[in-house]
Amino acid sequence: MAGFRGAIFDMDGTLLDSMPQWRLQNRYFAERNNVEIPEEIAARLMETSSYEAATIYAARYPHLCMDRDAIVADYERHLDPLYRTVVEPKKGLMPFLEMLKERGVRMCVATATPADIARRALEHHGVAPYMEFIVSGPEVGLSKSSPAYFPRVAQMLGVDKDEAVVFEDAAYAIRSAAAAGMRVFAIEDEAARAGREEIIRLSTVFRSDYITMLPVVEAMFRADRACSLH
């Protein structure tokens, strides 16, 4: 398995252990707006995606005059400070990024979270200096569910899609990256537990954290170097 020149990182659940806070917003939104948690999600509150919950809230409580996107934006406003006070990086992240930097890998962040919020979070945790840029959906012009999404981000990073690796935790994004023929190095996240089997099947590498990911990637670069000496 050859090394790579570019690394495209998701943020929530991949770089930062932030998905529990996203899931808690499903409950906090109801509390802030004095409405009941819909029974469709009450039993699986910590497993329901924010977009799914927001869609249900918008349909169930029209008197709030908020559509799905407005509700998600409300989540984001309340999450913004939590990225800097509660959320922590995934285990082993910083040594892993330093290793990639030493090997000349170009890195970026492609996230569904608004880029300005993501930038503040990644700057706080010392991750931003490793990244050439941080983009969200509007900048790319595509959804992560589109197979064209990650190749376009690779192009923005200045590498061919075959020279890039996608670091992700979510099944839908891993599915689109794999459909584009790109390698995916998946980081396990509890919020993605329901799609675990598919994630393992579609990923080139699947690890619980960057502590266990690091030796795998280091071995790839050692193999590349050994081949270049012959």
CYANA upper distance limits for C-alpha pairs under 8 A (distance plus 0.5 A):
  1 MET  CA    220 MET  CA      6.90
  2 ALA  CA    220 MET  CA      6.42
  2 ALA  CA    221 PHE  CA      7.89
  2 ALA  CA    223 ALA  CA      7.92
  2 ALA  CA    224 ASP  CA      6.71
  3 GLY  CA    163 GLU  CA      8.45
  3 GLY  CA    217 VAL  CA      8.07
  3 GLY  CA    220 MET  CA      5.70
  3 GLY  CA    221 PHE  CA      5.78
  3 GLY  CA    224 ASP  CA      6.78
  4 PHE  CA    105 VAL  CA      7.65
  4 PHE  CA    163 GLU  CA      5.54
  4 PHE  CA    164 ALA  CA      6.10
  4 PHE  CA    165 VAL  CA      7.23
  5 ARG  CA    104 GLY  CA      7.74
  5 ARG  CA    105 VAL  CA      5.33
  5 ARG  CA    106 ARG  CA      6.66
  5 ARG  CA    159 VAL  CA      7.46
  5 ARG  CA    163 GLU  CA      5.97
  5 ARG  CA    164 ALA  CA      6.44
  6 GLY  CA    105 VAL  CA      5.84
  6 GLY  CA    106 ARG  CA      5.17
  6 GLY  CA    107 MET  CA      6.29
  6 GLY  CA    154 ALA  CA      7.79
  6 GLY  CA    157 LEU  CA      7.72
  6 GLY  CA    159 VAL  CA      6.78
  6 GLY  CA    163 GLU  CA      6.73
  6 GLY  CA    164 ALA  CA      4.83
  6 GLY  CA    165 VAL  CA      6.81
  7 ALA  CA    105 VAL  CA      7.34
  7 ALA  CA    106 ARG  CA      6.70
  7 ALA  CA    107 MET  CA      5.26
  7 ALA  CA    108 CYS  CA      7.03
  7 ALA  CA    164 ALA  CA      6.04
  7 ALA  CA    165 VAL  CA      5.50
  7 ALA  CA    166 VAL  CA      6.52
  7 ALA  CA    167 PHE  CA      7.64
  8 ILE  CA    107 MET  CA      6.49
  8 ILE  CA    108 CYS  CA      5.72
  8 ILE  CA    109 VAL  CA      6.27
  8 ILE  CA    110 ALA  CA      7.09
  8 ILE  CA    150 PHE  CA      8.48
  8 ILE  CA    153 VAL  CA      8.10
  8 ILE  CA    154 ALA  CA      7.83
  8 ILE  CA    164 ALA  CA      7.70
  8 ILE  CA    165 VAL  CA      6.73
  8 ILE  CA    166 VAL  CA      5.33
  8 ILE  CA    167 PHE  CA      6.50
  9 PHE  CA     14 THR  CA      7.61
  9 PHE  CA     15 LEU  CA      7.60
  9 PHE  CA    107 MET  CA      8.01
  9 PHE  CA    108 CYS  CA      6.67
  9 PHE  CA    109 VAL  CA      5.20
  9 PHE  CA    110 ALA  CA      6.51
  9 PHE  CA    111 THR  CA      8.41
  9 PHE  CA    166 VAL  CA      6.63
  9 PHE  CA    167 PHE  CA      5.28
  9 PHE  CA    168 GLU  CA      6.96
 10 ASP  CA     14 THR  CA      6.12
 10 ASP  CA     15 LEU  CA      7.12
 10 ASP  CA    109 VAL  CA      6.22
 10 ASP  CA    110 ALA  CA      5.79
 10 ASP  CA    111 THR  CA      5.77
 10 ASP  CA    166 VAL  CA      8.47
 10 ASP  CA    167 PHE  CA      6.70
 10 ASP  CA    168 GLU  CA      5.91
 10 ASP  CA    169 ASP  CA      8.19
 11 MET  CA     15 LEU  CA      5.26
 11 MET  CA     16 LEU  CA      6.38
 11 MET  CA    109 VAL  CA      7.15
 11 MET  CA    110 ALA  CA      7.70
 11 MET  CA    111 THR  CA      6.26
 11 MET  CA    118 ALA  CA      8.13
 12 ASP  CA     16 LEU  CA      5.87
 12 ASP  CA     17 ASP  CA      7.05
 12 ASP  CA     18 SER  CA      5.93
 12 ASP  CA     19 MET  CA      6.52
 12 ASP  CA    111 THR  CA      8.03
 13 GLY  CA     17 ASP  CA      5.63
 13 GLY  CA     18 SER  CA      6.32
 13 GLY  CA     19 MET  CA      6.02
 13 GLY  CA     90 LYS  CA      8.38
 13 GLY  CA    168 GLU  CA      8.29
 13 GLY  CA    169 ASP  CA      6.47
 13 GLY  CA    170 ALA  CA      8.42
 13 GLY  CA    187 ILE  CA      8.30
 13 GLY  CA    189 ASP  CA      6.35
 13 GLY  CA    191 ALA  CA      8.31
 14 THR  CA     90 LYS  CA      7.50
 14 THR  CA    167 PHE  CA      7.41
 14 THR  CA    168 GLU  CA      6.11
 14 THR  CA    169 ASP  CA      6.08
 14 THR  CA    187 ILE  CA      6.42
 14 THR  CA    188 GLU  CA      8.40
 14 THR  CA    189 ASP  CA      8.07
 15 LEU  CA     89 PRO  CA      6.41
 15 LEU  CA     90 LYS  CA      6.20
 15 LEU  CA     93 LEU  CA      7.51
 16 LEU  CA     87 VAL  CA      7.39
 16 LEU  CA     88 GLU  CA      6.39
 16 LEU  CA     89 PRO  CA      4.73
 16 LEU  CA     90 LYS  CA      5.75
 17 ASP  CA     87 VAL  CA      6.60
 17 ASP  CA     88 GLU  CA      6.17
 17 ASP  CA     89 PRO  CA      6.19
 17 ASP  CA     90 LYS  CA      5.96
 18 SER  CA     22 TRP  CA      7.10
 18 SER  CA     83 TYR  CA      7.84
 18 SER  CA     87 VAL  CA      6.03
 18 SER  CA     88 GLU  CA      7.81
 19 MET  CA     23 ARG  CA      6.72
 19 MET  CA    191 ALA  CA      6.83
 20 PRO  CA     24 LEU  CA      6.68
 20 PRO  CA     46 MET  CA      7.78
 20 PRO  CA    191 ALA  CA      7.73
 21 GLN  CA     25 GLN  CA      6.95
 21 GLN  CA     79 LEU  CA      7.83
 21 GLN  CA     82 LEU  CA      8.40
 21 GLN  CA     87 VAL  CA      8.28
 22 TRP  CA     26 ASN  CA      7.85
 22 TRP  CA     50 SER  CA      7.16
 22 TRP  CA     75 TYR  CA      7.97
 22 TRP  CA     79 LEU  CA      7.91
 23 ARG  CA     27 ARG  CA      8.15
 23 ARG  CA     45 LEU  CA      7.47
 23 ARG  CA     46 MET  CA      5.66
 23 ARG  CA     47 GLU  CA      7.61
 23 ARG  CA     48 THR  CA      7.55
 23 ARG  CA     49 SER  CA      7.37
 23 ARG  CA     50 SER  CA      6.97
 24 LEU  CA     28 TYR  CA      6.77
 24 LEU  CA     45 LEU  CA      8.35
 24 LEU  CA     46 MET  CA      7.34
 25 GLN  CA     29 PHE  CA      6.19
 25 GLN  CA     50 SER  CA      8.16
 25 GLN  CA     75 TYR  CA      6.52
 26 ASN  CA     30 ALA  CA      7.50
 26 ASN  CA     45 LEU  CA      7.39
 26 ASN  CA     50 SER  CA      7.02
 26 ASN  CA     53 ALA  CA      6.86
 26 ASN  CA     54 ALA  CA      8.21
 27 ARG  CA     31 GLU  CA      7.01
 27 ARG  CA     37 ILE  CA      7.37
 27 ARG  CA     45 LEU  CA      7.87
 28 TYR  CA     32 ARG  CA      6.51
 29 PHE  CA     33 ASN  CA      6.73
 29 PHE  CA     75 TYR  CA      7.87
 30 ALA  CA     34 ASN  CA      6.34
 30 ALA  CA     35 VAL  CA      5.54
 30 ALA  CA     36 GLU  CA      6.55
 30 ALA  CA     37 ILE  CA      6.41
 31 GLU  CA     35 VAL  CA      7.01
 31 GLU  CA     36 GLU  CA      8.27
 37 ILE  CA     41 ILE  CA      7.72
 37 ILE  CA     42 ALA  CA      6.43
 38 PRO  CA     42 ALA  CA      6.53
 38 PRO  CA     56 ILE  CA      7.96
 38 PRO  CA     57 TYR  CA      7.79
 38 PRO  CA     60 ARG  CA      8.05
 39 GLU  CA     43 ALA  CA      7.64
 41 ILE  CA     45 LEU  CA      5.85
 41 ILE  CA     48 THR  CA      7.14
 41 ILE  CA     53 ALA  CA      7.58
 44 ARG  CA     48 THR  CA      6.70
 46 MET  CA    191 ALA  CA      7.91
 47 GLU  CA    191 ALA  CA      6.50
 47 GLU  CA    192 ALA  CA      8.48
 48 THR  CA     52 GLU  CA      6.97
 48 THR  CA     53 ALA  CA      6.87
 49 SER  CA     53 ALA  CA      6.69
 50 SER  CA     54 ALA  CA      6.44
 50 SER  CA     72 VAL  CA      7.46
 51 TYR  CA     55 THR  CA      6.62
 51 TYR  CA     68 ARG  CA      7.50
 51 TYR  CA     72 VAL  CA      7.28
 52 GLU  CA     56 ILE  CA      6.91
 53 ALA  CA     57 TYR  CA      6.68
 54 ALA  CA     58 ALA  CA      6.57
 54 ALA  CA     67 ASP  CA      8.31
 54 ALA  CA     68 ARG  CA      5.48
 54 ALA  CA     69 ASP  CA      8.18
 54 ALA  CA     71 ILE  CA      6.26
 54 ALA  CA     72 VAL  CA      6.87
 55 THR  CA     59 ALA  CA      6.86
 55 THR  CA     67 ASP  CA      7.87
 55 THR  CA     68 ARG  CA      5.46
 56 ILE  CA     60 ARG  CA      6.48
 57 TYR  CA     61 TYR  CA      6.26
 57 TYR  CA     68 ARG  CA      8.23
 58 ALA  CA     62 PRO  CA      6.45
 58 ALA  CA     64 LEU  CA      8.19
 58 ALA  CA     65 CYS  CA      8.36
 58 ALA  CA     66 MET  CA      6.55
 58 ALA  CA     67 ASP  CA      5.67
 58 ALA  CA     68 ARG  CA      6.29
 58 ALA  CA     71 ILE  CA      8.12
 61 TYR  CA     65 CYS  CA      8.49
 62 PRO  CA     66 MET  CA      7.58
 66 MET  CA     70 ALA  CA      5.95
 66 MET  CA     71 ILE  CA      6.65
 67 ASP  CA     71 ILE  CA      6.84
 68 ARG  CA     72 VAL  CA      6.73
 69 ASP  CA     73 ALA  CA      6.58
 70 ALA  CA     74 ASP  CA      6.76
 71 ILE  CA     75 TYR  CA      6.90
 72 VAL  CA     76 GLU  CA      6.77
 73 ALA  CA     77 ARG  CA      6.78
 74 ASP  CA     78 HIS  CA      7.01
 75 TYR  CA     79 LEU  CA      6.58
 76 GLU  CA     80 ASP  CA      6.48
 76 GLU  CA    113 THR  CA      8.11
 76 GLU  CA    117 ILE  CA      8.43
 78 HIS  CA     82 LEU  CA      7.86
 79 LEU  CA     83 TYR  CA      6.88
 80 ASP  CA     84 ARG  CA      8.05
 80 ASP  CA    117 ILE  CA      6.53
 80 ASP  CA    121 ALA  CA      8.11
 81 PRO  CA     85 THR  CA      6.90
 82 LEU  CA     86 VAL  CA      5.65
 82 LEU  CA     87 VAL  CA      6.76
 83 TYR  CA     87 VAL  CA      5.46
 83 TYR  CA     88 GLU  CA      8.20
 83 TYR  CA    121 ALA  CA      5.85
 84 ARG  CA    121 ALA  CA      6.44
 84 ARG  CA    124 HIS  CA      6.72
 84 ARG  CA    125 HIS  CA      8.14
 88 GLU  CA    125 HIS  CA      8.22
 89 PRO  CA     93 LEU  CA      7.04
 89 PRO  CA    125 HIS  CA      7.64
 90 LYS  CA    209 ASP  CA      7.10
 90 LYS  CA    210 TYR  CA      7.69
 91 LYS  CA    209 ASP  CA      6.17
 91 LYS  CA    210 TYR  CA      6.45
 91 LYS  CA    211 ILE  CA      6.96
 92 GLY  CA     96 PHE  CA      6.85
 92 GLY  CA    209 ASP  CA      7.26
 92 GLY  CA    210 TYR  CA      5.20
 92 GLY  CA    211 ILE  CA      5.17
 93 LEU  CA     97 LEU  CA      6.73
 93 LEU  CA    209 ASP  CA      8.41
 93 LEU  CA    210 TYR  CA      5.96
 93 LEU  CA    211 ILE  CA      8.00
 94 MET  CA     98 GLU  CA      6.69
 94 MET  CA    127 VAL  CA      7.97
 95 PRO  CA     99 MET  CA      6.65
 96 PHE  CA    100 LEU  CA      6.94
 96 PHE  CA    210 TYR  CA      6.83
 96 PHE  CA    211 ILE  CA      8.15
 96 PHE  CA    214 LEU  CA      6.39
 97 LEU  CA    101 LYS  CA      6.65
 97 LEU  CA    130 TYR  CA      7.54
 98 GLU  CA    102 GLU  CA      6.69
 98 GLU  CA    130 TYR  CA      8.48
 99 MET  CA    103 ARG  CA      6.99
100 LEU  CA    104 GLY  CA      6.93
100 LEU  CA    105 VAL  CA      5.87
101 LYS  CA    105 VAL  CA      6.15
101 LYS  CA    106 ARG  CA      7.98
101 LYS  CA    130 TYR  CA      7.68
106 ARG  CA    131 MET  CA      8.05
106 ARG  CA    132 GLU  CA      7.61
106 ARG  CA    157 LEU  CA      7.65
107 MET  CA    130 TYR  CA      7.22
107 MET  CA    131 MET  CA      5.47
107 MET  CA    132 GLU  CA      6.43
107 MET  CA    133 PHE  CA      8.35
107 MET  CA    157 LEU  CA      8.00
108 CYS  CA    130 TYR  CA      8.42
108 CYS  CA    131 MET  CA      5.14
108 CYS  CA    132 GLU  CA      5.85
108 CYS  CA    133 PHE  CA      5.69
108 CYS  CA    134 ILE  CA      6.43
108 CYS  CA    157 LEU  CA      7.63
109 VAL  CA    131 MET  CA      7.29
109 VAL  CA    133 PHE  CA      6.99
109 VAL  CA    134 ILE  CA      5.16
109 VAL  CA    135 VAL  CA      6.73
110 ALA  CA    134 ILE  CA      6.54
110 ALA  CA    135 VAL  CA      5.50
110 ALA  CA    136 SER  CA      6.21
110 ALA  CA    137 GLY  CA      8.40
110 ALA  CA    153 VAL  CA      8.02
111 THR  CA    115 ALA  CA      8.00
111 THR  CA    118 ALA  CA      8.30
111 THR  CA    134 ILE  CA      8.17
111 THR  CA    135 VAL  CA      6.80
111 THR  CA    136 SER  CA      5.37
111 THR  CA    137 GLY  CA      7.59
112 ALA  CA    136 SER  CA      5.68
112 ALA  CA    137 GLY  CA      6.35
112 ALA  CA    144 LYS  CA      8.40
113 THR  CA    117 ILE  CA      7.46
113 THR  CA    118 ALA  CA      6.74
113 THR  CA    136 SER  CA      6.72
114 PRO  CA    118 ALA  CA      6.71
114 PRO  CA    135 VAL  CA      8.45
114 PRO  CA    136 SER  CA      6.25
115 ALA  CA    119 ARG  CA      6.39
115 ALA  CA    134 ILE  CA      6.68
115 ALA  CA    135 VAL  CA      6.08
115 ALA  CA    136 SER  CA      5.93
116 ASP  CA    120 ARG  CA      6.85
117 ILE  CA    121 ALA  CA      6.84
118 ALA  CA    122 LEU  CA      6.57
118 ALA  CA    134 ILE  CA      8.06
119 ARG  CA    123 GLU  CA      6.39
119 ARG  CA    128 ALA  CA      7.32
119 ARG  CA    134 ILE  CA      7.38
120 ARG  CA    124 HIS  CA      6.65
121 ALA  CA    125 HIS  CA      6.98
122 LEU  CA    126 GLY  CA      6.59
122 LEU  CA    127 VAL  CA      5.45
122 LEU  CA    128 ALA  CA      5.49
123 GLU  CA    127 VAL  CA      6.45
123 GLU  CA    128 ALA  CA      5.42
123 GLU  CA    129 PRO  CA      7.90
127 VAL  CA    131 MET  CA      7.70
132 GLU  CA    157 LEU  CA      8.15
135 VAL  CA    139 GLU  CA      6.41
135 VAL  CA    140 VAL  CA      7.49
136 SER  CA    140 VAL  CA      7.20
137 GLY  CA    141 GLY  CA      6.38
137 GLY  CA    142 LEU  CA      6.42
137 GLY  CA    143 SER  CA      6.42
137 GLY  CA    144 LYS  CA      8.04
138 PRO  CA    142 LEU  CA      7.67
140 VAL  CA    149 TYR  CA      7.75
140 VAL  CA    152 ARG  CA      7.79
140 VAL  CA    153 VAL  CA      7.52
142 LEU  CA    146 SER  CA      7.16
142 LEU  CA    148 ALA  CA      8.08
142 LEU  CA    149 TYR  CA      6.25
143 SER  CA    149 TYR  CA      6.97
144 LYS  CA    149 TYR  CA      6.12
144 LYS  CA    150 PHE  CA      7.87
144 LYS  CA    172 TYR  CA      8.20
144 LYS  CA    173 ALA  CA      6.02
144 LYS  CA    176 SER  CA      7.48
145 SER  CA    149 TYR  CA      7.97
145 SER  CA    172 TYR  CA      6.50
145 SER  CA    173 ALA  CA      6.14
145 SER  CA    175 ARG  CA      8.13
145 SER  CA    176 SER  CA      5.97
146 SER  CA    176 SER  CA      6.27
147 PRO  CA    151 PRO  CA      8.23
147 PRO  CA    176 SER  CA      4.94
147 PRO  CA    177 ALA  CA      6.41
147 PRO  CA    178 ALA  CA      8.37
147 PRO  CA    179 ALA  CA      6.29
147 PRO  CA    180 ALA  CA      5.56
148 ALA  CA    152 ARG  CA      6.74
148 ALA  CA    176 SER  CA      8.38
148 ALA  CA    180 ALA  CA      7.23
149 TYR  CA    153 VAL  CA      6.95
149 TYR  CA    176 SER  CA      8.33
149 TYR  CA    177 ALA  CA      8.29
150 PHE  CA    154 ALA  CA      6.63
150 PHE  CA    161 LYS  CA      8.24
150 PHE  CA    166 VAL  CA      8.18
150 PHE  CA    176 SER  CA      8.47
150 PHE  CA    177 ALA  CA      6.59
150 PHE  CA    180 ALA  CA      8.18
151 PRO  CA    155 GLN  CA      6.72
151 PRO  CA    160 ASP  CA      8.15
151 PRO  CA    161 LYS  CA      5.77
151 PRO  CA    180 ALA  CA      7.68
151 PRO  CA    182 MET  CA      8.47
152 ARG  CA    156 MET  CA      6.80
153 VAL  CA    157 LEU  CA      6.71
154 ALA  CA    158 GLY  CA      6.83
154 ALA  CA    159 VAL  CA      6.02
154 ALA  CA    160 ASP  CA      6.70
154 ALA  CA    161 LYS  CA      6.08
154 ALA  CA    164 ALA  CA      7.09
155 GLN  CA    159 VAL  CA      6.15
155 GLN  CA    160 ASP  CA      6.82
155 GLN  CA    161 LYS  CA      7.77
159 VAL  CA    163 GLU  CA      6.66
159 VAL  CA    164 ALA  CA      7.21
160 ASP  CA    164 ALA  CA      7.13
161 LYS  CA    165 VAL  CA      8.40
161 LYS  CA    182 MET  CA      6.86
162 ASP  CA    181 GLY  CA      8.30
162 ASP  CA    182 MET  CA      6.76
162 ASP  CA    183 ARG  CA      8.23
164 ALA  CA    182 MET  CA      7.79
164 ALA  CA    183 ARG  CA      7.79
165 VAL  CA    182 MET  CA      7.24
165 VAL  CA    183 ARG  CA      5.69
165 VAL  CA    184 VAL  CA      6.25
165 VAL  CA    185 PHE  CA      7.32
166 VAL  CA    177 ALA  CA      7.77
166 VAL  CA    182 MET  CA      7.77
166 VAL  CA    183 ARG  CA      6.76
166 VAL  CA    184 VAL  CA      5.23
166 VAL  CA    185 PHE  CA      6.57
167 PHE  CA    184 VAL  CA      6.42
167 PHE  CA    185 PHE  CA      5.44
167 PHE  CA    186 ALA  CA      6.16
167 PHE  CA    187 ILE  CA      7.57
168 GLU  CA    173 ALA  CA      7.60
168 GLU  CA    174 ILE  CA      6.95
168 GLU  CA    184 VAL  CA      7.55
168 GLU  CA    185 PHE  CA      7.14
168 GLU  CA    186 ALA  CA      5.57
168 GLU  CA    187 ILE  CA      6.65
169 ASP  CA    173 ALA  CA      8.40
169 ASP  CA    174 ILE  CA      7.86
169 ASP  CA    186 ALA  CA      5.94
169 ASP  CA    187 ILE  CA      5.69
169 ASP  CA    188 GLU  CA      6.47
169 ASP  CA    189 ASP  CA      6.69
169 ASP  CA    192 ALA  CA      7.26
169 ASP  CA    199 ILE  CA      8.44
170 ALA  CA    174 ILE  CA      6.69
170 ALA  CA    192 ALA  CA      6.35
170 ALA  CA    195 GLY  CA      8.32
170 ALA  CA    199 ILE  CA      8.18
171 ALA  CA    175 ARG  CA      6.43
171 ALA  CA    192 ALA  CA      7.49
171 ALA  CA    195 GLY  CA      6.24
171 ALA  CA    196 ARG  CA      8.10
171 ALA  CA    198 GLU  CA      7.37
171 ALA  CA    199 ILE  CA      6.04
172 TYR  CA    176 SER  CA      6.97
173 ALA  CA    177 ALA  CA      6.73
174 ILE  CA    178 ALA  CA      6.52
174 ILE  CA    184 VAL  CA      7.13
174 ILE  CA    186 ALA  CA      8.35
174 ILE  CA    199 ILE  CA      7.30
174 ILE  CA    202 LEU  CA      7.56
174 ILE  CA    203 SER  CA      7.75
175 ARG  CA    179 ALA  CA      6.60
175 ARG  CA    199 ILE  CA      8.36
175 ARG  CA    202 LEU  CA      7.40
176 SER  CA    180 ALA  CA      6.80
177 ALA  CA    181 GLY  CA      7.12
177 ALA  CA    182 MET  CA      5.99
177 ALA  CA    183 ARG  CA      7.84
177 ALA  CA    184 VAL  CA      7.46
178 ALA  CA    182 MET  CA      5.82
178 ALA  CA    183 ARG  CA      7.13
178 ALA  CA    184 VAL  CA      7.43
178 ALA  CA    202 LEU  CA      6.92
178 ALA  CA    203 SER  CA      8.06
183 ARG  CA    203 SER  CA      7.48
183 ARG  CA    204 THR  CA      6.34
184 VAL  CA    202 LEU  CA      8.15
184 VAL  CA    203 SER  CA      5.48
184 VAL  CA    204 THR  CA      5.95
184 VAL  CA    205 VAL  CA      7.23
185 PHE  CA    203 SER  CA      6.45
185 PHE  CA    204 THR  CA      6.34
185 PHE  CA    205 VAL  CA      5.18
185 PHE  CA    206 PHE  CA      6.40
185 PHE  CA    207 ARG  CA      8.36
186 ALA  CA    199 ILE  CA      7.77
186 ALA  CA    200 ILE  CA      8.33
186 ALA  CA    203 SER  CA      6.66
186 ALA  CA    204 THR  CA      8.36
186 ALA  CA    205 VAL  CA      6.60
186 ALA  CA    206 PHE  CA      5.20
186 ALA  CA    207 ARG  CA      6.90
187 ILE  CA    206 PHE  CA      6.60
187 ILE  CA    207 ARG  CA      5.89
187 ILE  CA    208 SER  CA      6.16
187 ILE  CA    209 ASP  CA      6.36
187 ILE  CA    210 TYR  CA      8.19
188 GLU  CA    192 ALA  CA      7.97
188 GLU  CA    206 PHE  CA      7.62
188 GLU  CA    207 ARG  CA      6.62
188 GLU  CA    208 SER  CA      5.23
188 GLU  CA    209 ASP  CA      7.24
189 ASP  CA    193 ARG  CA      7.36
189 ASP  CA    208 SER  CA      8.10
192 ALA  CA    196 ARG  CA      6.94
195 GLY  CA    199 ILE  CA      6.60
196 ARG  CA    200 ILE  CA      6.66
197 GLU  CA    201 ARG  CA      6.70
198 GLU  CA    202 LEU  CA      6.60
199 ILE  CA    203 SER  CA      6.42
199 ILE  CA    206 PHE  CA      8.37
200 ILE  CA    205 VAL  CA      8.26
200 ILE  CA    206 PHE  CA      6.57
207 ARG  CA    212 THR  CA      6.74
207 ARG  CA    213 MET  CA      6.33
208 SER  CA    212 THR  CA      7.36
208 SER  CA    213 MET  CA      8.29
209 ASP  CA    213 MET  CA      6.75
210 TYR  CA    214 LEU  CA      6.20
211 ILE  CA    215 PRO  CA      8.33
212 THR  CA    216 VAL  CA      7.89
213 MET  CA    217 VAL  CA      6.99
214 LEU  CA    218 GLU  CA      6.57
215 PRO  CA    219 ALA  CA      6.54
216 VAL  CA    220 MET  CA      7.08
217 VAL  CA    221 PHE  CA      7.06
218 GLU  CA    222 ARG  CA      6.74
219 ALA  CA    223 ALA  CA      6.60
220 MET  CA    224 ASP  CA      6.80
221 PHE  CA    225 ARG  CA      6.70
222 ARG  CA    226 ALA  CA      6.64
223 ALA  CA    227 CYS  CA      6.71
224 ASP  CA    228 SER  CA      6.79
225 ARG  CA    229 LEU  CA      7.01
226 ALA  CA    230 HIS  CA      7.58
